[in-house]
């Protein structure tokens, strides 16, 4: 009896010393891809902005950033419940919004407005009309990525709406780093690459490679390249997390604009890049690259994808595609 009393006293003292057990931080898994366009997510990670914004709202968050190669793979991870936040081009976002209606997936915010370029080492190819069956165009994933959608939009303008998919047979699914290496080897069957920063800038440094297409020309101006999206169930169950995420992403965008040199260093560390810091900083501040959470030209993509059967219905407004947290922004 005496031993029991002593043990009870010890446990009581330990409880007083240690205090109540702390709850485990809430895990938030965020997918990203390769390239400078994902810089805002890298800044969020490096500066722990999501954790900070969560703390302001009484949340203890543990952000996990996962790098995947394309939007299709990311959508699969979101559908299977292995992600809270997905990111990628507007093509994959609109695809899952349109086809996985039960998940009620919508955009959380834009990540940027940036152009994507189609480059080639084939001197005979001046426009997309010059491609032949001998050419191979690498892009992150055929048919669904934003590169694939823009290529179809360009083809519809050149060959007519009925031939929007005329160049699809030339496309090959390949992540940007591997596609860059294949193009620059001058040995691979891959002789063209529909890509983004920094790869497109690096490729054009070689005089044997030239640009065939600029997405800004196809869309008639700056458009959202990458966005973040999530499932409706998660959004509704975690309003403070959603609010914290948007606030953290907006802080990251502003941090990039204010301190491009620091942002360049973050990207170089994250991707183990051999590019000089000043070269990366110059890419970041190019006028064509906008760091903003405001969606741009979403409806142009949505209407086209609906017209070719890629999504079953077009939204009436960009606000139908994004959650309400950013409806006060002047999106388009």
C-alpha positions in Angstrom: 0.0 0.0 0.0 2.8 2.3 0.9 4.6 1.7 -2.4 1.4 2.4 -4.3 1.1 5.7 -2.5 4.7 6.7 -3.3 4.2 5.9 -7.0 1.0 7.9 -7.1 2.9 10.8 -5.6 5.7 10.5 -8.1 3.3 10.5 -11.1 1.5 13.5 -9.7 4.8 15.4 -9.4 5.8 14.5 -12.9 2.4 15.7 -14.2 2.9 19.0 -12.5 6.4 19.4 -13.9 5.7 18.4 -17.4 2.2 20.0 -17.8 -0.5 18.8 -20.1 0.6 16.8 -23.1 0.8 19.0 -26.3 -1.2 18.0 -29.3 0.6 16.9 -32.4 0.9 19.7 -35.0 -1.6 19.3 -37.8 0.1 17.9 -40.9 -0.4 19.9 -44.1 1.0 18.2 -47.3 1.7 20.5 -50.2 2.8 19.3 -53.7 5.0 21.3 -56.0 6.9 20.7 -59.2 10.2 21.8 -60.7 11.2 25.3 -61.9 11.3 28.9 -60.8 7.5 29.2 -61.1 7.1 27.3 -57.8 9.3 29.8 -56.0 6.5 31.1 -53.8 6.0 27.7 -52.3 9.8 27.3 -51.7 9.8 30.7 -50.0 6.9 29.6 -47.8 8.8 26.5 -46.9 12.1 28.3 -46.2 10.6 31.0 -44.1 8.0 28.8 -42.5 5.3 31.2 -43.5 2.4 28.7 -43.3 3.4 27.7 -39.8 3.6 31.4 -38.8 0.2 32.3 -40.3 -1.3 29.2 -38.7 0.1 30.2 -35.3 -1.5 33.6 -35.6 -4.8 31.8 -35.9 -4.3 29.5 -33.0 -3.1 26.5 -35.1 0.0 24.4 -34.9 0.8 23.4 -38.4 3.5 21.1 -39.8 3.9 21.8 -43.5 5.4 19.0 -45.7 6.4 20.0 -49.2 6.5 17.1 -51.7 8.0 17.5 -55.2 6.3 15.6 -58.0 6.9 15.7 -61.8 3.5 16.7 -63.3 0.0 17.8 -62.5 -1.6 14.4 -63.4 0.5 12.7 -60.7 -0.4 15.4 -58.3 -4.1 15.0 -59.0 -3.9 11.3 -58.4 -2.3 12.0 -55.0 -5.0 14.5 -54.1 -7.8 12.1 -55.1 -6.2 9.3 -53.0 -6.0 11.6 -49.9 -2.2 11.8 -49.9 -2.2 15.6 -50.3 -4.0 18.6 -48.8 -2.8 21.1 -51.4 -2.0 20.4 -55.0 -0.2 22.8 -57.4 0.5 22.9 -61.0 -0.7 24.4 -64.3 -4.3 25.5 -65.0 -4.8 22.5 -67.2 -4.6 19.8 -64.4 -6.5 22.1 -62.1 -9.4 22.6 -64.5 -9.4 18.9 -65.3 -9.9 17.8 -61.8 -12.4 20.6 -61.1 -14.5 19.5 -64.1 -14.2 15.7 -63.9 -13.9 14.9 -60.2 -17.1 16.7 -59.2 -17.6 14.6 -56.1 -14.4 16.0 -54.6 -15.6 19.6 -55.2 -12.0 20.6 -56.1 -11.4 24.3 -56.5 -8.4 26.6 -56.8 -7.1 28.2 -53.6 -5.0 30.9 -55.3 -2.8 31.6 -58.3 0.9 31.2 -57.8 2.1 33.4 -60.6 1.4 34.8 -64.1 4.3 33.6 -66.3 4.7 32.6 -70.0 5.7 29.2 -71.2 7.7 28.7 -74.4 7.9 26.0 -77.0 11.6 25.7 -78.1 13.2 23.5 -80.7 16.6 22.6 -82.1 15.1 21.8 -85.5 16.1 24.7 -87.8 13.2 23.9 -90.2 10.6 24.6 -87.6 9.7 28.3 -87.5 6.0 27.9 -86.5 4.0 25.0 -85.2 2.8 24.4 -88.8 6.3 23.2 -89.6 6.3 20.3 -87.3 6.4 16.8 -89.0 6.0 13.3 -87.8 9.7 13.2 -87.3 9.6 15.7 -84.4 9.0 15.0 -80.8 7.8 17.6 -78.3 8.5 17.0 -74.6 6.1 18.3 -72.0 5.3 17.3 -68.4 2.3 15.1 -69.4 0.4 14.7 -72.6 -3.1 16.2 -73.1 -3.7 17.4 -69.5 -0.8 19.8 -68.6 -1.0 23.5 -69.3 1.6 23.0 -72.0 -0.5 20.4 -73.7 -3.6 22.7 -73.5 -1.8 25.7 -74.9 -0.4 23.6 -77.7 -3.9 22.5 -78.6 -5.2 26.1 -78.4 -2.4 27.2 -80.8 -3.2 24.3 -83.1 -6.9 25.2 -83.2 -5.9 28.7 -84.3 -3.5 27.6 -87.0 -5.2 24.5 -88.4 -8.8 25.1 -87.4 -10.9 24.1 -84.3 -11.5 20.6 -85.6 -7.8 19.9 -85.7 -7.0 21.2 -82.2 -5.2 17.8 -81.4 -3.2 17.6 -84.6 0.1 17.9 -82.8 -0.8 15.6 -79.8 0.8 12.6 -81.5 4.1 14.4 -81.4 4.1 15.0 -77.7 6.0 12.9 -75.1 5.5 13.0 -71.3 8.8 14.0 -69.7 9.6 16.1 -66.6 11.3 19.4 -67.4 14.8 18.5 -66.0 14.9 15.3 -68.1 13.4 17.0 -71.2 16.0 19.8 -70.9 18.8 17.3 -70.7 17.4 15.4 -73.8 17.0 18.6 -75.9 20.5 19.9 -75.0 22.2 16.5 -75.7 21.5 17.0 -79.5 21.3 13.2 -79.6 17.8 12.3 -78.3 14.7 12.0 -80.4 13.4 14.9 -78.3 14.1 17.9 -80.5 11.5 20.3 -79.0 10.5 21.2 -75.5 7.3 23.1 -74.2 8.7 24.4 -71.0 9.0 27.1 -68.4 11.6 29.1 -66.5 14.4 28.6 -65.9 14.7 25.9 -68.6 13.4 28.0 -71.5 15.8 30.8 -70.8 18.7 28.4 -70.5 17.8 26.6 -73.7 17.8 29.8 -75.7 21.3 30.6 -74.6 22.3 28.0 -77.1 22.4 29.5 -80.6 21.2 26.2 -82.1 17.9 26.4 -80.2 15.1 28.9 -80.9 11.6 29.7 -79.7 8.6 28.6 -81.8 5.8 29.6 -79.5 5.1 32.0 -76.6 1.9 31.2 -74.6 1.3 34.9 -74.0 0.8 35.3 -77.8 -1.7 32.4 -77.8 -3.7 33.8 -74.8 -3.4 37.4 -75.8 -1.5 38.5 -72.8 -0.3 37.4 -69.3 -2.1 34.4 -67.9 -1.9 32.3 -64.7 0.7 29.6 -65.2 0.5 27.8 -61.9 -2.1 27.6 -59.2 -2.9 25.8 -55.9 -6.0 23.8 -55.5 -7.7 21.6 -52.8 -10.7 19.4 -52.2 -13.9 20.9 -51.0 -14.2 18.6 -48.0 -10.8 19.7 -46.7 -11.6 23.4 -47.4 -14.9 23.3 -45.5 -13.4 21.4 -42.6 -10.3 23.6 -42.2 -11.3 27.3 -42.8 -8.4 28.6 -40.7 -5.9 26.5 -42.5 -7.2 27.8 -45.8 -7.0 31.4 -44.6 -3.5 30.8 -43.3 -2.4 29.3 -46.6 -3.6 32.2 -48.7 -2.0 34.7 -46.3 1.3 32.8 -46.3 1.3 32.5 -50.1 0.6 36.2 -50.5 3.5 37.0 -48.1 5.8 34.8 -50.1 4.8 36.7 -53.3 5.6 40.0 -51.7 8.8 38.7 -50.3 10.0 37.6 -53.7 9.2 41.1 -55.2 10.9 42.9 -52.3 14.0 40.7 -52.1 14.7 38.9 -55.4 18.3 38.1 -54.5 17.2 36.3 -51.4 14.5 34.5 -53.3 17.0 33.4 -55.9 19.3 32.0 -53.2 16.3 30.0 -51.8 15.5 28.5 -55.2 19.1 27.6 -55.9 19.4 25.8 -52.5 16.1 24.0 -52.9 16.8 22.7 -56.4 20.6 22.3 -56.0 20.9 24.5 -59.1 24.3 25.4 -60.6 22.9 28.6 -62.1 24.6 31.8 -60.9 22.5 33.6 -58.3 22.5 36.9 -60.3 21.1 35.0 -63.4 18.3 33.6 -61.3 17.5 37.0 -59.8 17.3 38.5 -63.3 14.8 35.9 -64.3 12.7 36.6 -61.2 12.4 40.3 -61.9 11.7 40.1 -65.7 8.5 42.0 -66.4 6.8 39.0 -68.0 7.1 37.1 -64.7 4.4 38.3 -62.2 4.3 37.1 -58.6 0.7 37.3 -57.7 -2.1 35.2 -56.2 -4.7 36.8 -58.5 -5.9 34.4 -61.3 -5.6 35.7 -64.9 -7.4 34.4 -68.0 -8.8 31.4 -66.3 -11.9 31.6 -68.4 -10.0 31.4 -71.7 -8.6 28.1 -70.6 -11.9 26.8 -69.2 -13.9 27.7 -72.3 -11.4 26.1 -74.6 -11.1 22.9 -72.6 -14.9 22.6 -72.5 -15.1 23.2 -76.3 -12.8 20.2 -77.0 -14.4 17.9 -74.4 -11.6 18.1 -71.8 -14.1 19.2 -69.2 -17.8 18.5 -69.3 -18.9 22.1 -68.6 -17.4 25.6 -68.5 -17.8 27.8 -65.4 -19.8 31.0 -65.7 -17.0 32.9 -63.9 -13.5 32.3 -62.6 -15.0 32.5 -59.1 -16.8 29.2 -59.8 -13.4 27.6 -60.1 -11.7 29.2 -57.0 -12.7 29.1 -53.3 -14.2 32.3 -51.8 -11.0 33.3 -49.9 -9.8 35.2 -53.0 -13.1 36.3 -54.6 -12.3 39.9 -53.6 -9.4 39.9 -56.1 -9.7 41.2 -59.6 -9.4 37.8 -61.3 -10.3 37.0 -64.9 
